[in-house]
């Protein structure tokens, strides 16, 4: 929460959705772990980089990562959780 400046409610909702979708399992007193089923999902890579759409250095890096991922048959999703407006978000 503190690292990404996200509210407790947002984190709670995200974790509930990830649990419901089967991507993570809740472990009492331990937190969450990636589920075995999610580990076997292939073809999609998510990358969250604070400031990715506002810092010039990230553009060529992200383009190259995307190009290589595409060549290897992966889909690459980028997002920035540093407070970008919805109109500035790219996927």
Residue, then its C-alpha position, 0 to 999 in steps of 0.5 A: x500500500x505504502x509503496x504504490x500509494x494505494x488505499x487498503x480498500x483498493x488492495x483488498x478488492x484487487x486481492x479478492x478479485x485475484x483470489x476469486x479468479x484463481x490466480x492467488x491463494x490466501x494463507x492465514x497469517x502469511x498473506x497471498x501466494x501465486x496459485x499453482x494454476x496461475x503458474x501454468x498460465x503462459x503467454x502473458x507478461x504484466x509489467x508495472x513500472x511507476x512512471x513508465x509513461x512519464x519518464x523518457x528512458x522507459x519508452x525505448x526499454x519497454x518497446x524492446x521488451x515488447x518486441x522480444x516478448x512478441x517474437x517469443x509468442x507472449x503478450x506484454x501488458x504495461x501499466x503505471x500505478x503512480x497516479x496517471x490519468x485514465x486517458x494516459x494509460x496504455x496497454 
